[in-house]
Amino acid sequence: MLKRVSGTRSKERSESVQGDNDSRRESGAAMVEMAFIFSLLVMLLVGVVTSAIAFGQKNSIENSAREASRYAATYPGPVDNSWLDTIRDVARAAAQGNLDPSVDGQYICVAHTGSNLKLEDTNGSPSYTSGTCYNDGLSDTRVQIVTRRDTRINAAFFSVDVTLNAPATARYERAE
């Protein structure tokens, strides 16, 4: 009888040791699975955050183009280079830092179709030419504003360069 009891105990011990090994294997597998899932979650989180930042920048430059075109529609004075500079400065101020000259890839175009004057400012280097910022198919006197900037959306293992573009047009209300 003692043999039988001791045999049972040894069988229980061997089952107990085997159960410990199984639980260790399962916890090891769970750790590997968690590592894969965690890396995917981090990648997704980084992508969501940088996409949200790019969306905020897009809203900011769209708002700056609208604000500058509204301001320019009634801004007095002869339309000349200083007028164009003032409208560009309004667009830059309304962009909340997203169109500062120090931002790589920033671009502001201000055009007055009645005088055929245009200002293009790329990274703080203005140039004054004639023409329009874009072809909108209208023939009346108007102000065109285009704001643009480059940004990057990161997703941990890859990134995408994106150009954010925002045009705005307003009919020029001032008598020339």
TIVOVO-345810 format. One record per atom (N, C-alpha, C, CB): residue number from 0; chain; x, y, z. Coordinates in nm, 2 decimals. Glycine has a CB too. Layout:
<sites>
pos/unit/xx/yy/zz
NUM/A/X/Y/Z
...
</sites>
This chain:
<sites>
pos/unit/xx/yy/zz
0/A/0.08/-0.12/0.00
0/A/0.00/0.00/0.00
0/A/0.08/0.13/0.00
0/A/-0.09/0.00/0.12
1/A/0.20/0.12/0.07
1/A/0.28/0.24/0.07
1/A/0.34/0.27/-0.07
1/A/0.40/0.22/0.17
2/A/0.36/0.16/-0.14
2/A/0.41/0.19/-0.27
2/A/0.31/0.26/-0.36
2/A/0.45/0.06/-0.33
3/A/0.19/0.21/-0.34
3/A/0.09/0.27/-0.42
3/A/0.07/0.42/-0.39
3/A/-0.05/0.20/-0.40
4/A/0.07/0.45/-0.26
4/A/0.05/0.59/-0.22
4/A/0.17/0.67/-0.27
4/A/0.04/0.60/-0.07
5/A/0.29/0.62/-0.24
5/A/0.41/0.70/-0.29
5/A/0.41/0.71/-0.44
5/A/0.54/0.63/-0.24
6/A/0.37/0.61/-0.51
6/A/0.36/0.62/-0.66
6/A/0.26/0.72/-0.70
6/A/0.32/0.48/-0.71
7/A/0.15/0.74/-0.63
7/A/0.05/0.84/-0.66
7/A/0.11/0.98/-0.63
7/A/-0.07/0.82/-0.57
8/A/0.19/0.99/-0.52
8/A/0.25/1.12/-0.49
8/A/0.35/1.15/-0.60
8/A/0.32/1.11/-0.35
9/A/0.43/1.06/-0.64
9/A/0.53/1.09/-0.74
9/A/0.46/1.13/-0.87
9/A/0.62/0.97/-0.76
10/A/0.35/1.06/-0.90
10/A/0.27/1.10/-1.02
10/A/0.22/1.24/-1.01
10/A/0.16/1.00/-1.05
11/A/0.17/1.27/-0.89
11/A/0.12/1.41/-0.87
11/A/0.23/1.51/-0.88
11/A/0.05/1.42/-0.73
12/A/0.35/1.48/-0.83
12/A/0.46/1.57/-0.84
12/A/0.50/1.59/-0.99
12/A/0.58/1.52/-0.76
13/A/0.50/1.49/-1.06
13/A/0.54/1.50/-1.20
13/A/0.44/1.58/-1.28
13/A/0.56/1.36/-1.26
14/A/0.31/1.56/-1.25
14/A/0.21/1.64/-1.31
14/A/0.22/1.79/-1.27
14/A/0.07/1.59/-1.28
15/A/0.25/1.81/-1.15
15/A/0.27/1.95/-1.10
15/A/0.38/2.02/-1.17
15/A/0.29/1.95/-0.94
16/A/0.49/1.95/-1.18
16/A/0.61/2.01/-1.26
16/A/0.57/2.04/-1.40
16/A/0.73/1.92/-1.25
17/A/0.50/1.94/-1.46
17/A/0.46/1.96/-1.60
17/A/0.37/2.08/-1.61
17/A/0.40/1.83/-1.66
18/A/0.28/2.10/-1.52
18/A/0.18/2.21/-1.52
18/A/0.26/2.34/-1.51
18/A/0.08/2.20/-1.41
19/A/0.36/2.35/-1.42
19/A/0.44/2.47/-1.41
19/A/0.51/2.51/-1.54
19/A/0.55/2.45/-1.30
20/A/0.56/2.40/-1.61
20/A/0.63/2.43/-1.74
20/A/0.53/2.48/-1.84
20/A/0.70/2.30/-1.79
21/A/0.41/2.43/-1.84
21/A/0.30/2.47/-1.94
21/A/0.27/2.62/-1.91
21/A/0.18/2.39/-1.93
22/A/0.25/2.65/-1.78
22/A/0.22/2.79/-1.75
22/A/0.33/2.89/-1.78
22/A/0.18/2.80/-1.60
23/A/0.45/2.84/-1.77
23/A/0.57/2.93/-1.81
23/A/0.57/2.95/-1.96
23/A/0.70/2.86/-1.76
24/A/0.54/2.84/-2.03
24/A/0.54/2.85/-2.18
24/A/0.43/2.95/-2.22
24/A/0.52/2.72/-2.25
25/A/0.31/2.94/-2.16
25/A/0.20/3.02/-2.19
25/A/0.23/3.17/-2.16
25/A/0.07/2.98/-2.12
26/A/0.29/3.19/-2.04
26/A/0.32/3.33/-2.01
26/A/0.43/3.39/-2.10
26/A/0.37/3.34/-1.86
27/A/0.52/3.30/-2.15
27/A/0.62/3.35/-2.25
27/A/0.56/3.38/-2.38
27/A/0.73/3.24/-2.27
28/A/0.46/3.30/-2.42
28/A/0.39/3.33/-2.55
28/A/0.31/3.46/-2.53
28/A/0.30/3.21/-2.58
29/A/0.25/3.48/-2.42
29/A/0.17/3.60/-2.39
29/A/0.26/3.72/-2.40
29/A/0.10/3.59/-2.26
30/A/0.38/3.71/-2.35
30/A/0.48/3.82/-2.35
30/A/0.51/3.86/-2.50
30/A/0.61/3.79/-2.27
31/A/0.54/3.76/-2.58
31/A/0.57/3.78/-2.72
31/A/0.45/3.84/-2.79
31/A/0.61/3.65/-2.79
32/A/0.33/3.79/-2.77
32/A/0.21/3.85/-2.83
32/A/0.19/3.99/-2.79
32/A/0.09/3.77/-2.79
33/A/0.22/4.02/-2.66
33/A/0.20/4.16/-2.61
33/A/0.30/4.25/-2.67
33/A/0.22/4.16/-2.45
34/A/0.42/4.20/-2.70
34/A/0.52/4.29/-2.77
34/A/0.48/4.33/-2.91
34/A/0.66/4.21/-2.77
35/A/0.42/4.23/-2.98
35/A/0.37/4.26/-3.11
35/A/0.25/4.36/-3.11
35/A/0.32/4.13/-3.18
36/A/0.16/4.33/-3.02
36/A/0.04/4.42/-3.01
36/A/0.08/4.56/-2.96
36/A/-0.06/4.36/-2.91
37/A/0.17/4.57/-2.87
37/A/0.22/4.70/-2.81
37/A/0.28/4.78/-2.92
37/A/0.31/4.68/-2.70
38/A/0.37/4.72/-3.01
38/A/0.44/4.79/-3.11
38/A/0.33/4.84/-3.21
38/A/0.54/4.70/-3.18
39/A/0.23/4.76/-3.25
39/A/0.13/4.81/-3.34
39/A/0.05/4.92/-3.28
39/A/0.04/4.69/-3.37
40/A/0.02/4.91/-3.15
40/A/-0.06/5.02/-3.08
40/A/0.02/5.15/-3.08
40/A/-0.09/4.98/-2.94
41/A/0.15/5.14/-3.05
41/A/0.24/5.26/-3.05
41/A/0.24/5.32/-3.19
41/A/0.38/5.23/-3.00
42/A/0.26/5.24/-3.29
42/A/0.26/5.29/-3.43
42/A/0.13/5.36/-3.46
42/A/0.28/5.18/-3.53
43/A/0.02/5.30/-3.42
43/A/-0.11/5.36/-3.45
43/A/-0.13/5.49/-3.37
43/A/-0.23/5.26/-3.41
44/A/-0.09/5.49/-3.25
44/A/-0.10/5.62/-3.17
44/A/-0.02/5.73/-3.22
44/A/-0.06/5.59/-3.02
45/A/0.11/5.70/-3.26
45/A/0.19/5.81/-3.32
45/A/0.13/5.86/-3.45
45/A/0.34/5.75/-3.35
46/A/0.08/5.77/-3.53
46/A/0.01/5.81/-3.66
46/A/-0.11/5.90/-3.63
46/A/-0.03/5.69/-3.74
47/A/-0.19/5.86/-3.53
47/A/-0.31/5.94/-3.50
47/A/-0.27/6.08/-3.45
47/A/-0.40/5.87/-3.39
48/A/-0.17/6.09/-3.36
48/A/-0.12/6.22/-3.30
48/A/-0.07/6.31/-3.41
48/A/-0.02/6.19/-3.19
49/A/0.02/6.25/-3.50
49/A/0.08/6.34/-3.60
49/A/-0.03/6.38/-3.71
49/A/0.20/6.27/-3.67
50/A/-0.12/6.29/-3.73
50/A/-0.23/6.33/-3.82
50/A/-0.32/6.44/-3.77
50/A/-0.32/6.21/-3.86
51/A/-0.34/6.43/-3.64
51/A/-0.42/6.54/-3.57
51/A/-0.34/6.67/-3.57
51/A/-0.45/6.50/-3.43
52/A/-0.21/6.67/-3.56
52/A/-0.13/6.79/-3.57
52/A/-0.14/6.85/-3.71
52/A/0.02/6.76/-3.53
53/A/-0.13/6.76/-3.81
53/A/-0.14/6.81/-3.95
53/A/-0.28/6.87/-3.98
53/A/-0.11/6.69/-4.05
54/A/-0.38/6.80/-3.92
54/A/-0.52/6.86/-3.94
54/A/-0.53/6.99/-3.87
54/A/-0.62/6.76/-3.88
55/A/-0.47/7.01/-3.76
55/A/-0.48/7.14/-3.69
55/A/-0.40/7.25/-3.78
55/A/-0.42/7.14/-3.55
56/A/-0.29/7.21/-3.83
56/A/-0.22/7.30/-3.92
56/A/-0.30/7.34/-4.04
56/A/-0.08/7.24/-3.96
57/A/-0.37/7.24/-4.10
57/A/-0.45/7.27/-4.22
57/A/-0.56/7.36/-4.18
57/A/-0.51/7.13/-4.27
58/A/-0.63/7.35/-4.07
58/A/-0.73/7.44/-4.03
58/A/-0.67/7.58/-4.01
58/A/-0.80/7.39/-3.90
59/A/-0.56/7.59/-3.95
59/A/-0.49/7.72/-3.93
59/A/-0.46/7.79/-4.05
59/A/-0.37/7.70/-3.84
60/A/-0.41/7.72/-4.15
60/A/-0.37/7.79/-4.28
60/A/-0.50/7.83/-4.36
60/A/-0.28/7.71/-4.36
61/A/-0.60/7.74/-4.35
61/A/-0.73/7.78/-4.42
61/A/-0.79/7.90/-4.35
61/A/-0.83/7.66/-4.41
62/A/-0.79/7.91/-4.22
62/A/-0.84/8.03/-4.15
62/A/-0.76/8.15/-4.19
62/A/-0.84/8.00/-4.00
63/A/-0.63/8.14/-4.20
63/A/-0.54/8.25/-4.23
63/A/-0.57/8.30/-4.37
63/A/-0.40/8.22/-4.22
64/A/-0.60/8.21/-4.47
64/A/-0.63/8.26/-4.61
64/A/-0.76/8.33/-4.61
64/A/-0.63/8.13/-4.70
65/A/-0.86/8.28/-4.54
65/A/-0.99/8.34/-4.53
65/A/-0.99/8.48/-4.46
65/A/-1.10/8.25/-4.46
66/A/-0.92/8.48/-4.35
66/A/-0.90/8.61/-4.28
66/A/-0.83/8.72/-4.36
66/A/-0.83/8.59/-4.15
67/A/-0.73/8.68/-4.43
67/A/-0.65/8.77/-4.51
67/A/-0.73/8.82/-4.63
67/A/-0.52/8.71/-4.56
68/A/-0.81/8.73/-4.69
68/A/-0.89/8.77/-4.81
68/A/-1.00/8.87/-4.76
68/A/-0.95/8.65/-4.88
69/A/-1.06/8.84/-4.65
69/A/-1.17/8.93/-4.60
69/A/-1.11/9.07/-4.56
69/A/-1.23/8.87/-4.47
70/A/-0.99/9.07/-4.50
70/A/-0.93/9.19/-4.46
70/A/-0.89/9.27/-4.59
70/A/-0.80/9.16/-4.38
71/A/-0.84/9.20/-4.69
71/A/-0.79/9.27/-4.81
71/A/-0.91/9.32/-4.89
71/A/-0.71/9.17/-4.90
72/A/-1.02/9.26/-4.88
72/A/-1.14/9.31/-4.96
72/A/-1.18/9.45/-4.93
72/A/-1.26/9.22/-4.94
73/A/-1.15/9.50/-4.81
73/A/-1.19/9.63/-4.77
73/A/-1.07/9.72/-4.73
73/A/-1.29/9.63/-4.66
74/A/-0.95/9.67/-4.74
74/A/-0.83/9.74/-4.70
74/A/-0.81/9.86/-4.79
74/A/-0.71/9.65/-4.70
75/A/-0.80/9.98/-4.74
75/A/-0.78/10.10/-4.82
75/A/-0.64/10.12/-4.88
75/A/-0.83/10.23/-4.75
76/A/-0.63/10.22/-4.96
76/A/-0.50/10.26/-5.01
76/A/-0.47/10.21/-5.15
76/A/-0.39/10.21/-4.92
77/A/-0.37/10.27/-5.21
77/A/-0.34/10.22/-5.35
77/A/-0.28/10.08/-5.34
77/A/-0.24/10.32/-5.42
78/A/-0.32/10.00/-5.43
78/A/-0.27/9.86/-5.43
78/A/-0.13/9.87/-5.49
78/A/-0.36/9.76/-5.52
79/A/-0.03/9.84/-5.41
79/A/0.11/9.84/-5.45
79/A/0.18/9.74/-5.36
79/A/0.18/9.98/-5.43
80/A/0.31/9.74/-5.37
80/A/0.39/9.64/-5.29
80/A/0.36/9.64/-5.14
80/A/0.54/9.65/-5.32
81/A/0.35/9.76/-5.08
81/A/0.33/9.77/-4.94
81/A/0.19/9.72/-4.90
81/A/0.35/9.92/-4.89
82/A/0.09/9.74/-4.99
82/A/-0.04/9.68/-4.97
82/A/-0.04/9.53/-4.97
82/A/-0.14/9.73/-5.08
83/A/0.03/9.47/-5.06
83/A/0.05/9.33/-5.07
83/A/0.12/9.28/-4.94
83/A/0.13/9.29/-5.19
84/A/0.23/9.35/-4.90
84/A/0.30/9.31/-4.78
84/A/0.21/9.31/-4.66
84/A/0.42/9.41/-4.75
85/A/0.12/9.41/-4.65
85/A/0.03/9.42/-4.53
85/A/-0.07/9.30/-4.53
85/A/-0.05/9.55/-4.54
86/A/-0.12/9.26/-4.65
86/A/-0.21/9.15/-4.65
86/A/-0.14/9.02/-4.62
86/A/-0.28/9.14/-4.80
87/A/-0.02/9.00/-4.67
87/A/0.06/8.89/-4.64
87/A/0.09/8.88/-4.49
87/A/0.20/8.89/-4.71
88/A/0.11/8.99/-4.42
88/A/0.14/8.99/-4.28
88/A/0.01/8.95/-4.20
88/A/0.19/9.13/-4.23
89/A/-0.10/8.99/-4.25
89/A/-0.23/8.95/-4.19
89/A/-0.25/8.80/-4.20
89/A/-0.35/9.03/-4.25
90/A/-0.22/8.75/-4.31
90/A/-0.23/8.60/-4.33
90/A/-0.13/8.53/-4.24
90/A/-0.20/8.56/-4.48
91/A/-0.01/8.58/-4.23
91/A/0.09/8.52/-4.14
91/A/0.05/8.52/-4.00
91/A/0.23/8.58/-4.16
92/A/-0.01/8.64/-3.95
92/A/-0.05/8.65/-3.81
92/A/-0.17/8.56/-3.78
92/A/-0.08/8.80/-3.78
93/A/-0.26/8.55/-3.87
93/A/-0.38/8.46/-3.85
93/A/-0.34/8.31/-3.85
93/A/-0.48/8.49/-3.96
94/A/-0.23/8.28/-3.90
94/A/-0.19/8.13/-3.91
94/A/-0.13/8.08/-3.78
94/A/-0.09/8.11/-4.02
95/A/-0.12/8.16/-3.68
95/A/-0.07/8.12/-3.54
95/A/0.06/8.05/-3.55
95/A/-0.17/8.04/-3.48
96/A/0.16/8.10/-3.62
96/A/0.29/8.04/-3.63
96/A/0.31/7.94/-3.74
96/A/0.32/7.98/-3.50
97/A/0.21/7.90/-3.80
97/A/0.22/7.79/-3.91
97/A/0.27/7.84/-4.04
97/A/0.09/7.73/-3.93
98/A/0.28/7.98/-4.06
98/A/0.33/8.03/-4.18
98/A/0.45/8.13/-4.15
98/A/0.22/8.10/-4.26
99/A/0.51/8.12/-4.04
99/A/0.63/8.20/-4.01
99/A/0.74/8.18/-4.11
99/A/0.68/8.18/-3.87
100/A/0.82/8.28/-4.14
100/A/0.93/8.26/-4.24
100/A/1.02/8.15/-4.20
100/A/1.01/8.39/-4.25
101/A/1.03/8.11/-4.07
101/A/1.13/8.01/-4.03
101/A/1.07/7.87/-4.06
101/A/1.16/8.02/-3.88
102/A/0.94/7.85/-4.09
102/A/0.88/7.72/-4.12
102/A/0.92/7.68/-4.26
102/A/0.72/7.73/-4.11
103/A/0.99/7.56/-4.27
103/A/1.03/7.51/-4.40
103/A/0.90/7.48/-4.48
103/A/1.12/7.39/-4.38
104/A/0.91/7.52/-4.61
104/A/0.80/7.48/-4.70
104/A/0.68/7.57/-4.69
104/A/0.76/7.34/-4.68
105/A/0.68/7.68/-4.62
105/A/0.57/7.78/-4.61
105/A/0.57/7.86/-4.73
105/A/0.57/7.86/-4.48
106/A/0.45/7.90/-4.78
106/A/0.43/7.98/-4.90
106/A/0.30/8.06/-4.88
106/A/0.42/7.88/-5.03
107/A/0.31/8.19/-4.92
107/A/0.19/8.27/-4.92
107/A/0.19/8.35/-5.05
107/A/0.20/8.38/-4.80
108/A/0.08/8.35/-5.12
108/A/0.06/8.42/-5.24
108/A/-0.06/8.52/-5.22
108/A/0.03/8.33/-5.36
109/A/-0.04/8.65/-5.25
109/A/-0.14/8.75/-5.24
109/A/-0.15/8.81/-5.38
109/A/-0.11/8.85/-5.13
110/A/-0.27/8.81/-5.44
110/A/-0.28/8.88/-5.57
110/A/-0.41/8.96/-5.57
110/A/-0.30/8.77/-5.68
111/A/-0.39/9.08/-5.64
111/A/-0.51/9.17/-5.66
111/A/-0.53/9.17/-5.81
111/A/-0.48/9.32/-5.61
112/A/-0.64/9.12/-5.86
112/A/-0.66/9.10/-6.00
112/A/-0.69/9.23/-6.07
112/A/-0.78/9.00/-6.03
113/A/-0.74/9.33/-6.00
113/A/-0.77/9.46/-6.07
113/A/-0.64/9.53/-6.11
113/A/-0.85/9.55/-5.98
114/A/-0.54/9.53/-6.03
114/A/-0.41/9.59/-6.06
114/A/-0.31/9.50/-6.12
114/A/-0.35/9.66/-5.93
115/A/-0.35/9.37/-6.12
115/A/-0.26/9.26/-6.18
115/A/-0.13/9.25/-6.10
115/A/-0.23/9.29/-6.33
116/A/-0.13/9.28/-5.97
116/A/-0.01/9.27/-5.89
116/A/-0.02/9.15/-5.81
116/A/0.01/9.40/-5.80
117/A/0.10/9.08/-5.78
117/A/0.10/8.96/-5.71
117/A/0.23/8.96/-5.62
117/A/0.10/8.84/-5.80
118/A/0.21/8.91/-5.50
118/A/0.32/8.88/-5.41
118/A/0.33/8.73/-5.38
118/A/0.31/8.97/-5.28
119/A/0.45/8.68/-5.40
119/A/0.47/8.54/-5.36
119/A/0.58/8.54/-5.26
119/A/0.51/8.45/-5.49
120/A/0.55/8.48/-5.14
120/A/0.65/8.47/-5.03
120/A/0.67/8.33/-5.00
120/A/0.60/8.55/-4.91
121/A/0.80/8.28/-5.02
121/A/0.84/8.15/-4.99
121/A/0.95/8.15/-4.89
121/A/0.88/8.07/-5.12
122/A/0.92/8.10/-4.77
122/A/1.01/8.09/-4.66
122/A/1.08/8.23/-4.63
122/A/1.12/8.00/-4.69
123/A/0.99/8.34/-4.63
123/A/1.04/8.47/-4.60
123/A/1.11/8.54/-4.71
123/A/1.13/8.46/-4.48
124/A/1.11/8.49/-4.83
124/A/1.17/8.56/-4.95
124/A/1.06/8.61/-5.04
124/A/1.27/8.47/-5.02
125/A/1.01/8.73/-5.03
125/A/0.91/8.78/-5.12
125/A/0.95/8.81/-5.26
125/A/0.84/8.90/-5.06
126/A/0.87/8.79/-5.36
126/A/0.89/8.84/-5.49
126/A/0.76/8.90/-5.54
126/A/0.94/8.72/-5.58
127/A/0.77/9.01/-5.61
127/A/0.66/9.08/-5.66
127/A/0.66/9.07/-5.82
127/A/0.67/9.23/-5.62
128/A/0.54/9.01/-5.86
128/A/0.53/8.99/-6.01
128/A/0.39/9.03/-6.05
128/A/0.55/8.84/-6.05
129/A/0.35/9.00/-6.17
129/A/0.21/9.03/-6.21
129/A/0.14/8.90/-6.23
129/A/0.21/9.11/-6.34
130/A/0.01/8.90/-6.22
130/A/-0.07/8.78/-6.25
130/A/-0.16/8.74/-6.13
130/A/0.02/8.66/-6.28
131/A/-0.20/8.62/-6.12
131/A/-0.29/8.57/-6.02
131/A/-0.23/8.46/-5.94
131/A/-0.43/8.53/-6.07
132/A/-0.28/8.43/-5.83
132/A/-0.23/8.31/-5.75
132/A/-0.28/8.18/-5.81
132/A/-0.27/8.32/-5.60
133/A/-0.40/8.18/-5.86
133/A/-0.46/8.06/-5.92
133/A/-0.57/8.10/-6.02
133/A/-0.51/7.96/-5.81
134/A/-0.60/8.02/-6.11
134/A/-0.71/8.05/-6.20
134/A/-0.84/8.00/-6.15
134/A/-0.68/7.97/-6.34
135/A/-0.93/8.10/-6.11
135/A/-1.06/8.07/-6.05
135/A/-1.17/8.09/-6.15
135/A/-1.08/8.15/-5.92
136/A/-1.14/8.14/-6.27
136/A/-1.24/8.16/-6.38
136/A/-1.32/8.28/-6.36
136/A/-1.32/8.04/-6.38
137/A/-1.29/8.37/-6.26
137/A/-1.37/8.49/-6.24
137/A/-1.31/8.61/-6.31
137/A/-1.39/8.52/-6.09
138/A/-1.40/8.71/-6.35
138/A/-1.34/8.82/-6.43
138/A/-1.35/8.95/-6.35
138/A/-1.41/8.84/-6.56
139/A/-1.42/8.96/-6.23
139/A/-1.43/9.08/-6.16
139/A/-1.30/9.11/-6.08
139/A/-1.55/9.08/-6.06
140/A/-1.29/9.23/-6.02
140/A/-1.18/9.27/-5.94
140/A/-1.19/9.19/-5.80
140/A/-1.16/9.42/-5.92
141/A/-1.09/9.12/-5.77
141/A/-1.09/9.04/-5.65
141/A/-0.95/9.02/-5.59
141/A/-1.15/8.90/-5.67
142/A/-0.95/8.97/-5.47
142/A/-0.82/8.94/-5.40
142/A/-0.81/8.79/-5.39
142/A/-0.82/9.01/-5.26
143/A/-0.70/8.74/-5.42
143/A/-0.68/8.59/-5.41
143/A/-0.56/8.57/-5.31
143/A/-0.64/8.53/-5.55
144/A/-0.58/8.48/-5.22
144/A/-0.48/8.44/-5.12
144/A/-0.46/8.29/-5.13
144/A/-0.52/8.49/-4.98
145/A/-0.34/8.25/-5.13
145/A/-0.31/8.10/-5.12
145/A/-0.21/8.09/-5.01
145/A/-0.25/8.05/-5.26
146/A/-0.24/8.00/-4.92
146/A/-0.14/7.97/-4.81
146/A/-0.11/7.82/-4.82
146/A/-0.20/8.00/-4.67
147/A/0.02/7.79/-4.80
147/A/0.06/7.65/-4.82
147/A/0.18/7.62/-4.72
147/A/0.11/7.62/-4.97
148/A/0.18/7.50/-4.68
148/A/0.30/7.46/-4.60
148/A/0.32/7.31/-4.61
148/A/0.28/7.50/-4.45
149/A/0.44/7.27/-4.59
149/A/0.47/7.12/-4.59
149/A/0.47/7.07/-4.45
149/A/0.61/7.10/-4.66
150/A/0.43/6.95/-4.43
150/A/0.43/6.89/-4.30
150/A/0.46/6.74/-4.32
150/A/0.30/6.91/-4.22
151/A/0.48/6.67/-4.21
151/A/0.51/6.52/-4.22
151/A/0.42/6.45/-4.12
151/A/0.66/6.50/-4.19
152/A/0.36/6.34/-4.16
152/A/0.28/6.25/-4.08
152/A/0.37/6.13/-4.05
152/A/0.14/6.22/-4.14
153/A/0.40/6.10/-3.93
153/A/0.48/5.98/-3.89
153/A/0.39/5.87/-3.84
153/A/0.58/6.02/-3.78
154/A/0.43/5.75/-3.86
154/A/0.36/5.63/-3.81
154/A/0.46/5.53/-3.77
154/A/0.26/5.57/-3.91
155/A/0.56/5.57/-3.68
155/A/0.66/5.49/-3.62
155/A/0.76/5.43/-3.73
155/A/0.60/5.37/-3.55
156/A/0.71/5.34/-3.82
156/A/0.80/5.27/-3.91
156/A/0.81/5.34/-4.05
156/A/0.76/5.13/-3.93
157/A/0.72/5.43/-4.07
157/A/0.72/5.51/-4.20
157/A/0.66/5.65/-4.18
157/A/0.64/5.43/-4.31
158/A/0.69/5.73/-4.27
158/A/0.63/5.87/-4.26
158/A/0.59/5.91/-4.40
158/A/0.74/5.97/-4.20
159/A/0.50/6.01/-4.41
159/A/0.45/6.06/-4.53
159/A/0.46/6.21/-4.53
159/A/0.30/6.02/-4.55
160/A/0.52/6.27/-4.63
160/A/0.53/6.41/-4.65
160/A/0.40/6.46/-4.72
160/A/0.65/6.46/-4.73
161/A/0.34/6.57/-4.66
161/A/0.21/6.62/-4.71
161/A/0.22/6.77/-4.73
161/A/0.10/6.58/-4.61
162/A/0.17/6.82/-4.84
162/A/0.16/6.96/-4.86
162/A/0.02/7.01/-4.83
162/A/0.20/7.00/-5.01
163/A/0.00/7.10/-4.74
163/A/-0.13/7.15/-4.70
163/A/-0.15/7.28/-4.78
163/A/-0.14/7.18/-4.55
164/A/-0.26/7.29/-4.85
164/A/-0.29/7.40/-4.94
164/A/-0.42/7.46/-4.91
164/A/-0.28/7.35/-5.09
165/A/-0.43/7.60/-4.90
165/A/-0.56/7.66/-4.87
165/A/-0.57/7.79/-4.96
165/A/-0.57/7.69/-4.72
166/A/-0.66/7.79/-5.06
166/A/-0.69/7.91/-5.14
166/A/-0.81/7.98/-5.09
166/A/-0.70/7.87/-5.29
167/A/-0.82/8.11/-5.10
167/A/-0.94/8.19/-5.07
167/A/-0.95/8.31/-5.16
167/A/-0.93/8.24/-4.92
168/A/-1.07/8.35/-5.20
168/A/-1.09/8.46/-5.29
168/A/-1.20/8.55/-5.22
168/A/-1.14/8.41/-5.43
169/A/-1.18/8.68/-5.24
169/A/-1.29/8.77/-5.20
169/A/-1.30/8.88/-5.30
169/A/-1.25/8.83/-5.05
170/A/-1.42/8.93/-5.32
170/A/-1.44/9.04/-5.42
170/A/-1.38/9.17/-5.36
170/A/-1.59/9.05/-5.46
171/A/-1.31/9.24/-5.43
171/A/-1.25/9.37/-5.38
171/A/-1.36/9.47/-5.37
171/A/-1.13/9.41/-5.47
172/A/-1.38/9.53/-5.25
172/A/-1.49/9.62/-5.23
172/A/-1.45/9.76/-5.24
172/A/-1.55/9.59/-5.09
173/A/-1.33/9.79/-5.23
173/A/-1.29/9.93/-5.22
173/A/-1.28/9.99/-5.37
173/A/-1.15/9.95/-5.16
174/A/-1.32/10.12/-5.37
174/A/-1.30/10.19/-5.50
174/A/-1.16/10.22/-5.53
174/A/-1.39/10.32/-5.51
175/A/-1.12/10.20/-5.65
175/A/-0.97/10.22/-5.68
175/A/-0.95/10.36/-5.72
175/A/-0.93/10.13/-5.79
</sites>
